[in-house]
Amino acid sequence: MKVDIPRIVIAATHSGAGKTSLTLALTAALRRRGFAVQTFKVGPDFLDPTYLARASGRPCYNLDGWMMGEAYITDLFARVSAGADIAVIEGVMGLFDGADAATSAGSTAEIARWLAAPVLLVVDAQGAARSVAALVKGFDTFEAGLEIAGVVANRCASEQHARWLSDALASAALPPLAGAIGRGAFPPLAGRHLGLVTADGQLLSPAVLASLADALEKGLSLETVCKFARAAAPLTSFAAPREKQEKKIALGLPFDAAFHFYYRDTLDELEAQGCELVRFSPLCDDRLPEGIAGLYIGGGYPEVHARELAVNAGMLKSLRDFARLGSPIYGECGGLMYLSESLEAADGTVYPMTGIMPLRTRMRQTRKYLGYVEATLTEDSLWGRKGDCFRGHEFHYSELVYERMEGSRWRPAYALKRNRPGTITPEGFQCGNVLASYAHLHFGSRPAAVERFVAQCGGAV
């Protein structure tokens, strides 16, 4: 199947150059013009997609080459872009930054090549003029098979500054200056230790989106961006239209300010295989939804809402009762913290959690781990059988305290290889039908794993 949707990658020379603000502004401006915009985020990020989804009015999907692979990404792109007028893909870190220092695996450049998508390169122009041309030349020639269609200078000082930058690029026969955004033109976006704060109606209100779009249109022509996007060559995809199977199970899915880190394509795959996703709030609801066959507790910010979680005695009891029945529960990162006995906040306050797992978690002042992981199952589990291998990502400031784990029936289900520093450690703690881990594994690209999980929850296969 040929996929001929206009598409553009918004990349940058480094983190902090302004690509997120520019991507949001571009998406808002295009939507304001009546375009149906499908957004994507390169990498394992859970937060930027919440902003892009709010700006576009459509779900945003992650594209991670290291976790997902080329065939899956091409097919996912084709499936979810159907019906859109243009696809806007926000990069991660710098253009060539990814899973390791020696290759482009997991990078924005890898995704741009796989999707034959032109790149709009965002450069922080503050304090530089002709030197920007030298920087762009390095990016333009560093790897073959990549098209940098144009450059956007962010934090540009003046119209004269923009002319110097344009002349410098032209004199070196480099991609043209497509636009220049004035210093301080974009409104600031709120942040937290994991990056941005999850987008909501206040942080990314219609007024903020309009302000972003206005700032962009003063310095960048939408017609130019659309011209670049329409020049993308057709893609070949083998994705076949999928119809959702008849309902097999109802799966409880915590979704509120404390828990909301889920890869959208994994949720799509669960639904395609017969899961009715029943959202509920551990913060506000006093019991689990009726009729659910299993729980998938994703990550989020339980540490920020620890007090509210701890005082919701009805929900804590409901979860403990669900676990005692032997019902399948899967928790990752924040979900693991919620399943533990207690959570110690950064100020030393200890908050009781569900107590389903015989361990505690505590927040640290510094980051505990950030990076890609590979989990090989050391025994049969909810998502697969011994020997199966999954890829994912870890990012957390908390750590485990194992005081009562030894001698219990809990066992590590994973041999977890962390890309940095390359060590392999036991992880993925399991007892009966409960499994929890700090790793956010990607299951959308593993339909057989989803099929097994649905079966473990009682769904007929």
Secondary structure in CASP SS format (residue, H / E / C, confidence):
PFRMAT SS
TARGET T0000
AUTHOR 0000-0000-0000
METHOD secondary structure of the structure
MODEL  1
M C 1.00
K E 1.00
V E 1.00
D C 1.00
I C 1.00
P C 1.00
R E 1.00
I E 1.00
V E 1.00
I E 1.00
A E 1.00
A E 1.00
T C 1.00
H C 1.00
S C 1.00
G C 1.00
A C 1.00
G C 1.00
K H 1.00
T H 1.00
S H 1.00
L H 1.00
T H 1.00
L H 1.00
A H 1.00
L H 1.00
T H 1.00
A H 1.00
A H 1.00
L H 1.00
R H 1.00
R H 1.00
R C 1.00
G C 1.00
F C 1.00
A C 1.00
V E 1.00
Q E 1.00
T E 1.00
F E 1.00
K E 1.00
V E 1.00
G C 1.00
P C 1.00
D C 1.00
F C 1.00
L C 1.00
D H 1.00
P H 1.00
T H 1.00
Y H 1.00
L H 1.00
A H 1.00
R H 1.00
A H 1.00
S H 1.00
G C 1.00
R C 1.00
P C 1.00
C C 1.00
Y E 1.00
N E 1.00
L E 1.00
D C 1.00
G H 1.00
W H 1.00
M H 1.00
M H 1.00
G C 1.00
E H 1.00
A H 1.00
Y H 1.00
I H 1.00
T H 1.00
D H 1.00
L H 1.00
F H 1.00
A H 1.00
R H 1.00
V H 1.00
S H 1.00
A C 1.00
G C 1.00
A C 1.00
D C 1.00
I E 1.00
A E 1.00
V E 1.00
I E 1.00
E E 1.00
G C 1.00
V C 1.00
M C 1.00
G C 1.00
L C 1.00
F C 1.00
D C 1.00
G C 1.00
A C 1.00
D C 1.00
A C 1.00
A C 1.00
T C 1.00
S C 1.00
A C 1.00
G C 1.00
S C 1.00
T H 1.00
A H 1.00
E H 1.00
I H 1.00
A H 1.00
R H 1.00
W H 1.00
L C 1.00
A C 1.00
A C 1.00
P C 1.00
V E 1.00
L E 1.00
L E 1.00
V E 1.00
V E 1.00
D E 1.00
A C 1.00
Q C 1.00
G C 1.00
A C 1.00
A C 1.00
R H 1.00
S H 1.00
V H 1.00
A H 1.00
A H 1.00
L H 1.00
V H 1.00
K H 1.00
G H 1.00
F H 1.00
D H 1.00
T H 1.00
F C 1.00
E C 1.00
A C 1.00
G C 1.00
L C 1.00
E C 1.00
I E 1.00
A E 1.00
G E 1.00
V E 1.00
V E 1.00
A E 1.00
N E 1.00
R E 1.00
C E 1.00
A C 1.00
S C 1.00
E H 1.00
Q H 1.00
H H 1.00
A H 1.00
R H 1.00
W H 1.00
L H 1.00
S H 1.00
D H 1.00
A H 1.00
L H 1.00
A H 1.00
S H 1.00
A C 1.00
A C 1.00
L C 1.00
P C 1.00
P C 1.00
L E 1.00
A E 1.00
G E 1.00
A E 1.00
I E 1.00
G E 1.00
R C 1.00
G C 1.00
A C 1.00
F C 1.00
P C 1.00
P C 1.00
L C 1.00
A C 1.00
G E 1.00
R E 1.00
H C 1.00
L C 1.00
G E 1.00
L E 1.00
V C 1.00
T C 1.00
A C 1.00
D C 1.00
G C 1.00
Q C 1.00
L C 1.00
L C 1.00
S C 1.00
P H 1.00
A H 1.00
V H 1.00
L H 1.00
A H 1.00
S H 1.00
L H 1.00
A H 1.00
D H 1.00
A H 1.00
L H 1.00
E H 1.00
K H 1.00
G H 1.00
L E 1.00
S C 1.00
L H 1.00
E H 1.00
T H 1.00
V H 1.00
C H 1.00
K H 1.00
F H 1.00
A H 1.00
R H 1.00
A C 1.00
A C 1.00
A C 1.00
P C 1.00
L E 1.00
T E 1.00
S C 1.00
F C 1.00
A C 1.00
A C 1.00
P C 1.00
R C 1.00
E C 1.00
K C 1.00
Q C 1.00
E C 1.00
K C 1.00
K C 1.00
I E 1.00
A E 1.00
L E 1.00
G E 1.00
L E 1.00
P E 1.00
F C 1.00
D C 1.00
A C 1.00
A C 1.00
F E 1.00
H E 1.00
F E 1.00
Y C 1.00
Y C 1.00
R H 1.00
D H 1.00
T H 1.00
L H 1.00
D H 1.00
E H 1.00
L H 1.00
E H 1.00
A H 1.00
Q C 1.00
G C 1.00
C E 1.00
E E 1.00
L E 1.00
V E 1.00
R E 1.00
F E 1.00
S C 1.00
P C 1.00
L C 1.00
C C 1.00
D C 1.00
D C 1.00
R C 1.00
L C 1.00
P C 1.00
E C 1.00
G C 1.00
I C 1.00
A C 1.00
G E 1.00
L E 1.00
Y E 1.00
I E 1.00
G C 1.00
G E 1.00
G E 1.00
Y C 1.00
P C 1.00
E C 1.00
V C 1.00
H C 1.00
A H 1.00
R H 1.00
E H 1.00
L H 1.00
A H 1.00
V H 1.00
N C 1.00
A H 1.00
G H 1.00
M H 1.00
L H 1.00
K H 1.00
S H 1.00
L H 1.00
R H 1.00
D H 1.00
F H 1.00
A H 1.00
R H 1.00
L C 1.00
G C 1.00
S C 1.00
P C 1.00
I E 1.00
Y E 1.00
G E 1.00
E E 1.00
C C 1.00
G H 1.00
G H 1.00
L H 1.00
M H 1.00
Y H 1.00
L H 1.00
S C 1.00
E C 1.00
S E 1.00
L E 1.00
E E 1.00
A C 1.00
A C 1.00
D C 1.00
G C 1.00
T C 1.00
V E 1.00
Y E 1.00
P E 1.00
M C 1.00
T C 1.00
G C 1.00
I C 1.00
M C 1.00
P C 1.00
L C 1.00
R E 1.00
T E 1.00
R E 1.00
M E 1.00
R C 1.00
Q C 1.00
T C 1.00
R C 1.00
K C 1.00
Y E 1.00
L E 1.00
G E 1.00
Y E 1.00
V E 1.00
E E 1.00
A E 1.00
T E 1.00
L E 1.00
T C 1.00
E C 1.00
D C 1.00
S C 1.00
L C 1.00
W C 1.00
G C 1.00
R C 1.00
K C 1.00
G C 1.00
D C 1.00
C E 1.00
F E 1.00
R E 1.00
G E 1.00
H E 1.00
E E 1.00
F E 1.00
H E 1.00
Y C 1.00
S E 1.00
E E 1.00
L E 1.00
V E 1.00
Y C 1.00
E C 1.00
R C 1.00
M C 1.00
E C 1.00
G C 1.00
S C 1.00
R C 1.00
W C 1.00
R E 1.00
P E 1.00
A E 1.00
Y E 1.00
A E 1.00
L E 1.00
K E 1.00
R E 1.00
N C 1.00
R C 1.00
P C 1.00
G C 1.00
T C 1.00
I E 1.00
T E 1.00
P E 1.00
E E 1.00
G E 1.00
F E 1.00
Q E 1.00
C E 1.00
G C 1.00
N C 1.00
V E 1.00
L E 1.00
A E 1.00
S E 1.00
Y C 1.00
A C 1.00
H E 1.00
L E 1.00
H C 1.00
F C 1.00
G C 1.00
S C 1.00
R C 1.00
P H 1.00
A H 1.00
A H 1.00
V H 1.00
E H 1.00
R H 1.00
F H 1.00
V H 1.00
A H 1.00
Q H 1.00
C C 1.00
G C 1.00
G C 1.00
A C 1.00
V C 1.00
END
